[in-house]
């Protein structure tokens, strides 16, 4: 769904928005359409909401949340049969609250995406990229912290296609997804939005794009860290980071070595200009965006247990604990202003 629709509050779960989480927490009915969303801790509490599920595979009915009515069939055809049975309710309080929450959330996302302090924040790159993408863009993302910035700061426009390895949470599919998309849709703008950890696993595939003159564009968020593992160690386990530091690679020089175009940006003041140059490049191109490795991809609503684990990880000797604490506090203060 396009992010400018008045009837969407974005995703739920680790990559989700605060309005979506609050809507789930307050709803009295949950309609699941063709989804097997795995994080049951983000679902309504058992007994809170009535469940209805539309699913092609009957084995998935009730797999994530207890349902009173399971409808087996194609989602589109099933919805077409259900829509005529709907009756508009005059009480719009639930919808109004969600829409008001979404306005506040989008203001916070814009504030994060337009920061000019250094080191450059990954949200800035995602925000500026989202504004410049064409309406026909096909955007492919990797799993990891990169997916947080993709989900929150790159606003989906009507006509675009977005892909991420959701079910498997696989690292590194962003580049091959984009190559495949460009082959399938040669006239469309095909962009990979990936992390340095994921890209380095399959980076040789960039030669394929050069060989076949595929004008793909690859944005690499470079923080020299396996970010998802780092923050899971801290927030979910309460341990200091361990074994997550990457040896730095100059991906712009790598692109040149392959015969493509390579650019670098590390200053938020120059981010939009460099992105425009990058997107207008005539062939396959790589943009390495050097960002703050201490910017945490926190859940939209931080639970008490997660905050406790985070504090424990700092107390146990996290090597960057002072800078991480200052960065996190600064981000939260900005959200409240």
LINRA-V690656 format. One record per residue. N is the residue number from 1. RES is the residue in one small letter. OMEGA is omega in degrees with one decimal (* if undefined). Layout:
N&RES&OMEGA ; N&RES&OMEGA
This chain:
1&x&176.5 ; 2&x&-176.4 ; 3&x&178.0 ; 4&x&176.3 ; 5&x&177.9 ; 6&x&-176.7 ; 7&x&173.8 ; 8&x&172.6 ; 9&x&178.2 ; 10&x&-174.0 ; 11&x&173.0 ; 12&x&179.2 ; 13&x&-175.6 ; 14&x&-179.6 ; 15&x&-169.3 ; 16&x&-178.3 ; 17&x&176.9 ; 18&x&177.5 ; 19&x&177.9 ; 20&x&-179.8 ; 21&x&178.6 ; 22&x&176.8 ; 23&x&178.0 ; 24&x&-178.3 ; 25&x&-174.5 ; 26&x&-172.9 ; 27&x&174.2 ; 28&x&175.7 ; 29&x&178.8 ; 30&x&176.5 ; 31&x&179.8 ; 32&x&-175.1 ; 33&x&175.0 ; 34&x&-176.8 ; 35&x&171.6 ; 36&x&-177.8 ; 37&x&-167.5 ; 38&x&-171.2 ; 39&x&-173.8 ; 40&x&179.0 ; 41&x&177.6 ; 42&x&178.6 ; 43&x&173.5 ; 44&x&177.2 ; 45&x&179.1 ; 46&x&-178.3 ; 47&x&-179.4 ; 48&x&-171.5 ; 49&x&172.5 ; 50&x&-175.2 ; 51&x&173.1 ; 52&x&-176.0 ; 53&x&173.0 ; 54&x&-173.8 ; 55&x&179.1 ; 56&x&-178.0 ; 57&x&-176.4 ; 58&x&-179.2 ; 59&x&-178.8 ; 60&x&-179.6 ; 61&x&179.2 ; 62&x&-176.7 ; 63&x&-176.0 ; 64&x&-177.2 ; 65&x&-179.6 ; 66&x&-176.5 ; 67&x&175.4 ; 68&x&-178.4 ; 69&x&175.3 ; 70&x&-178.7 ; 71&x&-176.3 ; 72&x&176.9 ; 73&x&177.6 ; 74&x&-174.6 ; 75&x&-176.9 ; 76&x&-178.8 ; 77&x&179.8 ; 78&x&178.5 ; 79&x&177.9 ; 80&x&178.0 ; 81&x&-176.2 ; 82&x&-173.1 ; 83&x&178.8 ; 84&x&-179.0 ; 85&x&-178.1 ; 86&x&175.3 ; 87&x&-178.6 ; 88&x&176.0 ; 89&x&-178.8 ; 90&x&177.5 ; 91&x&-174.6 ; 92&x&-174.2 ; 93&x&-178.8 ; 94&x&178.8 ; 95&x&-179.1 ; 96&x&179.6 ; 97&x&179.2 ; 98&x&179.9 ; 99&x&176.8 ; 100&x&177.6 ; 101&x&-179.6 ; 102&x&176.6 ; 103&x&177.9 ; 104&x&-179.5 ; 105&x&-177.9 ; 106&x&175.1 ; 107&x&179.1 ; 108&x&179.1 ; 109&x&177.8 ; 110&x&179.6 ; 111&x&178.2 ; 112&x&-175.5 ; 113&x&-178.0 ; 114&x&178.0 ; 115&x&-179.4 ; 116&x&178.4 ; 117&x&-179.2 ; 118&x&2.7 ; 119&x&-178.6 ; 120&x&179.5 ; 121&x&179.5 ; 122&x&178.8 ; 123&x&-178.9 ; 124&x&-179.2 ; 125&x&-179.8 ; 126&x&-178.0 ; 127&x&-178.8 ; 128&x&177.2 ; 129&x&-179.2 ; 130&x&-179.7 ; 131&x&-173.4 ; 132&x&-177.9 ; 133&x&176.7 ; 134&x&-179.9 ; 135&x&179.5 ; 136&x&-174.7 ; 137&x&170.4 ; 138&x&-174.4 ; 139&x&178.8 ; 140&x&-174.2 ; 141&x&173.7 ; 142&x&169.9 ; 143&x&-178.8 ; 144&x&178.2 ; 145&x&178.8 ; 146&x&-178.5 ; 147&x&177.5 ; 148&x&-178.3 ; 149&x&175.5 ; 150&x&-175.2 ; 151&x&-171.7 ; 152&x&-171.9 ; 153&x&175.7 ; 154&x&-175.3 ; 155&x&-178.3 ; 156&x&178.0 ; 157&x&177.5 ; 158&x&-178.3 ; 159&x&177.5 ; 160&x&172.0 ; 161&x&179.6 ; 162&x&-178.6 ; 163&x&173.8 ; 164&x&179.9 ; 165&x&-172.5 ; 166&x&-173.9 ; 167&x&-176.9 ; 168&x&-174.9 ; 169&x&-175.4 ; 170&x&171.0 ; 171&x&168.1 ; 172&x&-179.8 ; 173&x&-173.6 ; 174&x&-179.2 ; 175&x&178.3 ; 176&x&174.6 ; 177&x&-175.7 ; 178&x&175.4 ; 179&x&179.5 ; 180&x&179.9 ; 181&x&-178.6 ; 182&x&175.4 ; 183&x&-178.2 ; 184&x&-177.5 ; 185&x&-173.3 ; 186&x&-177.3 ; 187&x&-176.3 ; 188&x&176.8 ; 189&x&-176.1 ; 190&x&-171.2 ; 191&x&171.6 ; 192&x&176.9 ; 193&x&-166.3 ; 194&x&175.4 ; 195&x&-178.6 ; 196&x&178.2 ; 197&x&179.5 ; 198&x&-176.7 ; 199&x&-176.7 ; 200&x&-179.4 ; 201&x&-177.4 ; 202&x&-171.6 ; 203&x&178.8 ; 204&x&177.8 ; 205&x&177.3 ; 206&x&177.2 ; 207&x&177.8 ; 208&x&178.8 ; 209&x&178.2 ; 210&x&-177.5 ; 211&x&-176.2 ; 212&x&175.1 ; 213&x&177.8 ; 214&x&-172.9 ; 215&x&-179.3 ; 216&x&177.0 ; 217&x&-175.9 ; 218&x&175.4 ; 219&x&-179.2 ; 220&x&173.7 ; 221&x&-170.7 ; 222&x&174.5 ; 223&x&177.2 ; 224&x&-175.7 ; 225&x&166.3 ; 226&x&-167.0 ; 227&x&-177.0 ; 228&x&179.2 ; 229&x&-179.8 ; 230&x&-174.2 ; 231&x&173.7 ; 232&x&177.3 ; 233&x&-175.0 ; 234&x&-170.8 ; 235&x&-175.8 ; 236&x&-178.3 ; 237&x&-178.4 ; 238&x&-179.2 ; 239&x&172.1 ; 240&x&178.8 ; 241&x&-179.1 ; 242&x&173.3 ; 243&x&-175.2 ; 244&x&-177.4 ; 245&x&179.3 ; 246&x&172.0 ; 247&x&-174.1 ; 248&x&176.2 ; 249&x&174.1 ; 250&x&-174.4 ; 251&x&176.2 ; 252&x&177.4 ; 253&x&176.0 ; 254&x&179.2 ; 255&x&177.6 ; 256&x&-179.3 ; 257&x&179.1 ; 258&x&-177.1 ; 259&x&178.4 ; 260&x&-179.0 ; 261&x&179.5 ; 262&x&179.7 ; 263&x&179.1 ; 264&x&172.6 ; 265&x&176.9 ; 266&x&-178.8 ; 267&x&-179.1 ; 268&x&178.6 ; 269&x&-178.8 ; 270&x&-169.5 ; 271&x&-177.3 ; 272&x&-178.4 ; 273&x&-178.9 ; 274&x&177.7 ; 275&x&178.1 ; 276&x&177.1 ; 277&x&-179.7 ; 278&x&-177.2 ; 279&x&-179.9 ; 280&x&179.3 ; 281&x&-171.9 ; 282&x&-177.3 ; 283&x&178.6 ; 284&x&-174.1 ; 285&x&176.3 ; 286&x&171.7 ; 287&x&174.1 ; 288&x&179.6 ; 289&x&-176.9 ; 290&x&-171.6 ; 291&x&-179.4 ; 292&x&-179.9 ; 293&x&-176.9 ; 294&x&178.5 ; 295&x&-173.6 ; 296&x&174.6 ; 297&x&-173.2 ; 298&x&173.5 ; 299&x&-178.5 ; 300&x&175.3 ; 301&x&-176.8 ; 302&x&178.6 ; 303&x&-178.4 ; 304&x&-179.8 ; 305&x&179.0 ; 306&x&178.0 ; 307&x&178.9 ; 308&x&178.6 ; 309&x&179.5 ; 310&x&178.7 ; 311&x&179.0 ; 312&x&-178.9 ; 313&x&177.9 ; 314&x&-177.9 ; 315&x&-177.3 ; 316&x&175.5 ; 317&x&173.2 ; 318&x&-171.9 ; 319&x&-178.9 ; 320&x&-168.9 ; 321&x&-178.0 ; 322&x&-179.3 ; 323&x&178.5 ; 324&x&179.8 ; 325&x&179.4 ; 326&x&179.4 ; 327&x&-178.4 ; 328&x&178.9 ; 329&x&179.2 ; 330&x&179.7 ; 331&x&-178.8 ; 332&x&177.1 ; 333&x&179.0 ; 334&x&178.9 ; 335&x&-175.2 ; 336&x&-176.9 ; 337&x&*
